[in-house]
Amino acid sequence: MGDRPDPDLVARSLGEAEPGSVASTPNRTGSGPGVAERELNRAAVRYAVWLRSAVIVPCVVFGILATPDEHRLATLSMGAVAIVWCALRLVWTRNRTLPRSWVPVAVDATVLVAVGLGQAVTGAGDPGGWVVALVSITAVTCPYEWPTRPLVGCGLGLLGAGAFVAGAFAHSGQWSPVALAGARVLLELMLSRLSYVLVRAQARSADRLTERVAARRRHAAVAAARRSSEREYLATLHDTASTTLLMVAVGARDGTRWVPERARHDLEELAKVPGSGDGRIELGPLLSTATHHPAVRVEVEIDALPPLPASPALAIFHGVREALTNVERHAGVPEASLRAGLDESGRIVVELRDRGRGFDPRHVAPHRRGLSGSIVERMTRAGGRVLVASRPGAGTTLRWTWPDDADC
C-alpha cells in the first residue's frame, strides 16, 4: 500500500520484455551497436584521421625538399593538395554537425587518384618515396576511418594502391619494384581491417556482458518489487480479515455489534491494496479511526500534524491497529493511551502505551509475525522506525518515528 512498487510498472520501466516479445539488446540482428562498440568507432575515426595527417604532412615536406628542381613545382602542387586534404578531413571529423555522407569519400578518392597518377609528372615514382608513404598510411587508417562501412574503407585503400602502381609504372616503366610496393600496401590494408575486426569483437563481447548484467539487475528489481508487494498484501491481510476472524473465534466482547462494520472496513482495505496511490494523508484523522477499537478504550492526545506520504501514514495506522489488537489479546488490560505530535527535530512521533502484563521482546516466538512483520518491518520499509519497550509486569510502549535518522 502507499508507495508500494507495482511489479508491472517496474517491469515496464526497467525494460523487462513481455512474454512473446523480443527485448531490444545491443548487437542482436536488426539492432544498433552497443555502447562499447559505438565508443570504439568514434575513437577510431578521430584518431585515424589524426594519425594519417601526422604521417602525411612531414612526408610531403621531406618529399618536396628531396625532389629535383625540374619537378619541384609539380611536387609542390601535389603536396599542397595532400596537406589541404588532411586539413579538410580534420575539420570534417571534428565538426559533428557535418554528416558522414559521400562527400568525404569522393574527396578521398579524388586526392588518392590525383597523387598516385601524378607521379608521372612529379617524378616521385620511387617505391620508397613520399607518395607510397601517403598511400600506405591511408590503407592502414581507412578501415578505422570508415568502421561501419567496410566496403568504403577497403575500397579507398585498394583505389589508392591501384593509383600508386599505375602512376609509379608510368614514371619508371619497371613492374617488379612497383608491384612489390603495391603488394605491401595491400597486405597493410588487410592487416588493418583484421585488427579492427578483432578489436570490435572484444567491444561487442563487452556490450553483451554489460547487457547480461543489466538484464539480471532488471529481473532482480522486478522480483524484489513482487516480493515486496506480496509481503505488503500479507501484512494487510494479517491486519484486517485474519484479525477480525481471530477476534470472532476467541469470542471478543460485543462481537455482534462491531463485526459487520469491521468486516466491511477490512474488505475495503483488501480491495484497495493492488492499486493504492501515493498521495499525502492527514495522520490525525487516520489515528482517530485506528483507535476505535471494540475491546480496548484508548485515551487519545493528537497534536497538529502535517500531511504525510501515504506509505508512512498507512504504516503507522496499521501498526496502531495491530498493536491495539495485541493489547486486547495479550496485555490483560482494557485501556491504553496514544500520543502523537512532533519532536524537537520536526519528526512525526506516535506513542502507544499500555499498563498490561508486558513481555520480553527478545523472547518472542519466531512464528509470531504481528509485531515484527506488520508493525516493525512495515514502518522500516516506509522510511521510519518503531521502538518497542516492554518487560514483564511493566506494560508495553511502542514508539513510531518518521522519518528515521541516526539520532532517533
N, C-alpha and C positions, 0 to 999 in steps of 0.2 A: 504494500500500500504506500501512499505518499510518493516518494521518488524512487520506488522500486523499479528496476530496469525491466523494460519489456523485451523478452528474448527475441521476438520477431523484429522489433525495431533495432536491437543491437546487431542482429544478423544482417539486416539490410545496410546499416550504417558502416559495418565492418567489411562489407563486400562478400558475405557468405553466399554461395551460389544456391539458388533454389533447386530442388530435385528435378532432374531432367534438363537443367540448363547448363550452359558452358561458361565457366568463370573465365574472366579476362586475365591472363597471366602473360608475362613477358616471354618472348621467344617461342610462342606457340604459332602454329600455322595461321596466317592471316592477321597476326598482331605485330605491333611495332617492337623495336629493340628495347631491352631493359635499360636501367639507369647506368649500369657499368659500361655497357656497350655504347650508349649514347655519349658518355663522357670520353670513352676511348676514341670514338670517331671525331669528336670535337677537338680533342688534343692532337690527334693525328693530322688533321687538316692544318691546324695552326702551326705546329712545329715543322711539318713537312715543307711548307712554303718558306718558312724562315731558314731552314737548313739549305734548301735549294738556292735561295738568294745569297746566303753566306758563302756558298761554294762558287757560284757563277760569277759574282762581281769581281773577286780577286783574280779568278782565272781569265776573265775578259781583260782586265788591266794588264796582267803579265803577257797575255797573248798579243795585245796591241804593241807593247814595248818590244816584243821579240819579232814582230813582223817586219820584213824588208820594206824599204821606203816606197818601192813601186806598188805595194799592196796595202800600205798603211791607211790610206783614205777609205778604201773599201772595208778593211777590217774595222776601222774606227766606226763606220756606219753600222756594220753588223753588231759590233759590241754595244753601241748605243741602243740599238733595238733590243738586245738581250737585257740590258740594265733597265730600260724603261719597262720592259715586260715584267721583270721581277718586282719593280716598284708598283705597277698596276695590280699584280697578283697579291702583294702585301696589303694594299689598300682594300682590295675586294675581300680579302679574308678577314680583316679587322672590322670592316663595316658590315654588321649583321643584318642591316636593313636591305642590303643588296641580295637578290635571290640567287640561289645556286642553279643558274639557268645554263643554256647552251652558249652564252656569250663568252665566258672564260674558256670553254672548250675550243671554240673557234679561234680565240686569240692564241691559246697554247699551240694548236695545230699550225696556225699560220707562222708563228715565230719559229717553231721547230723545222718546218719545211724550208723557210727562208734561210735560216742559219745553216742548215745541212746542205742544201743545194748551192748556197752562196760560196761554198769552199772553192768552187771553180773560178771565182773572181777574186777571192780574198787570199788565195794561196795558202789556206790553212788546212790542207788535206793530210797533214801529218797525223797518223793514228794516235800519237801521244800529245796532240795539241789541245787548245782550249775548247774547240768545238766538240771533240769527243768527251771532254770532261763535262760540258754542258749537257750533252745527250745522256751521258752515263748517270749523272745526279738526277736528271729528270726521270729516267727509268726507275731509279731507286725510290723516288718520292711520289711518283704518280699513283701507285696503289694506295698510298696513305692519304693523298690529296683527294681522292675520289673513293672513299671506303665503301659507300653504298652503291657505287656504280662501277663495278669491276671491269666491265667492258670498256668504259670510257678511260679509266686509268691505264689498263693494259693496252688499249688501242693507241693512246698517245705515246706510250713507251715504244710500241712497235713502229709507229709513224716516225718518231724521232730517229730510231735506229736505221730504218729504211732510207730516210733522207740523208743521214750521215754517210751511209755506204754509197749511195748514188753520187753525192757530191764529192766524196773523197776519191772515188774511182774516176770521176770526170776530171779531177785535178791531176791525179798521179798515174792513172792507167794501169795500176797494179792491183790484182784481185786479192792476192794472198794476205798481205798485212791488213788491208781494209776488211776482208772477210773475218779475220781473227778478231779485230776490234769490234765488229758488228756482233759476232757470236758472244763476246764478253758482255756487251750491253744487254743482249737477250737473256743471258744467264743471270745478270744482276736483276733484271725485271722479274724473272721467275722466282728468284730467292726473296725478293722484296715482297711479292704477293704472298708467297708461302709464309713468310714471317708474320705478315699482318693477319693471315687466317689463323695461325697458331695463337697469337695474342688475343684475337677476337674470341676464339674458342674458350680461353680462360675467362674472359669477361662474361660470356654467356653462362659459363658454369657458375660464376659468382652471382649472376642475376637469378639463376634457377635456385641456388641455395637461399638467397635472400627471400625469394617468393615462397619457398617451402617454410622458412621460419615465420614469415608474415602470415601464412595460412594457418600454421599451428597456433599462432597467437590469436587469430580471429576465432578459430574453433574453441580455444580455451576461454576467450572472453564470452562467447555465446553460451558455453557450458556453465560458466560461473554465473551468468545472468539467469539462466534457467534454474540452477540450484538455489540462487537467492530468491527467485520467485516461488519456488516450491517451499522453501523454509518460511517465507512470509505467509504463504497461504496456510501452511500447517500451524503456524503460530496463531493466526487469526481464527482458524478452526478451533484451536485449543481454548482461545479466549471467549468464543461465542457459543456455538452449538454444543460442543462437548461439555463445557462448564454448566450450561443450562441443564442438560440431561443428567449430569452428575448430581446437581442440586436437587433435581426431582427424585433421583434414585435414593438419595440419603434422607429424603423427607424433610426438606427445608421448610421452615415455618411459613405459614400463609402462602403456600405454594400455589393454591388455586387462584389467588388474586394477581400474582405477578407473572406467572408462566406465559400466558398468551402474549402479553406486551413484550416480555423479554425474548420470546421466540421470534416475534415479528422483527424486533430490532436486530437479532442475530442474523436472520435471513437477509436483511438489508445490508449488513456488514459483509456477509459472504458474497452477496451478489455484486458488490462494487469492488471486490479485490482485483479482478483481472484488469480493470480499466481505470484505476484511480488516477486522478490528476495530480499536478504538482503546484496547486495554488497555495495561498497563505491562509492560516486558520487562526481564529481567536481562541487562545488556550483557556481563558477564564470560563466561558460558557461550556466548553468541552469538559473541563474538570467538574463543573457543577453537575453535568449529566452523569459523569462517571461515578460520582459519589452517591447517586440514588440507588443504594443497594437494599434489597428487600430484607436482609437479615442483619445488617450492620448499620448502626447510627453513626454518622460522620459529622464531626464538628469542622466546619469549613471556614477558612480565612484566606481570601484570594485578593491580593493587591492588583493594581493596574499592571497589565502585562501587554507587551507589544505583540502584534500578529507574528506567528511562527510559520516556517515552511511546513508543508503537510507531513513530511516524514517524521521529524521530531515531535510535532504536536500529537500525531496519532500514536507514536511510540509511548509517550507519556500517558495518553488517555488509556490505551490498552494495558499499560503497566499498572496504573492505578486500579483499574477494574480487576485485573488478575490478583493484585495484592489484597484488595478487599475480599475477594473470594477466599484467599488463603487465611485472612483473619477469621472469616466465618467458619472455615473448616478446621483450622489448627490452633488459633490463638486462645480460644475458650472465653473470649470477651465479646460483648455485643456492640462495643463502640470503638471508634478511632478518631484521630484528628488529622486534618490536612491543611498545610500551609503552602502558599505559592506566592512568589514575588521575585524581585531582582536582588542579586547580591551587590557588593561594592564594585565589582568589575562589570556590572551590567548583564551578567548571565542569568538565564532563567533557572530558578531553583524551586523544586516542588518536593515537599517533605511529607510523608505519611507515617504516622506513629500510632502504635497500639501498646497497651499495657498488659498484654497477654502473657502466655507461658514462655514465649521466646524459644530459641533453638540455637544450636551451634552451626553456623554456615559452613564450617569445614567438614561437617559430618553429614551433609545432605546426600541421600542416595543418588547414584548416577541416573536412575530411571526417572527421577523427579525433575521434569524439564520446565515446570511452571516458572520458577524463579530465574534459572539460568537462561532458558530459551526465550520465553515470552516476555521477560522483563529486561534482563541484563543485555543479552545479545541483540535484541531489537533496538534498544537505545544506543548501543555501541555502533550498530550499522547506520543509525541516523545521525552519528556525529556527536553523541553525548556520552554521559556516564551515569551509572547507577551505583551508589554505595549502599551496602547492606550492613547494618549494625544491629546485632542481636546476641543475646546469651540466655541460657535457660533461666527462667524466672524473672527476667528483666525487660520483657517486651521486645518489640522489633521496630526499627526505624529504617525506612527506605528513603533515599535522597536522590532525586533525579536532577542532573545539571546539564544545561545545554547553552552554548556549545562547550565541548570538552577542551581543556588545555592542561598544561603540566601543573598549574597552580591549584587545581581543584582537588 
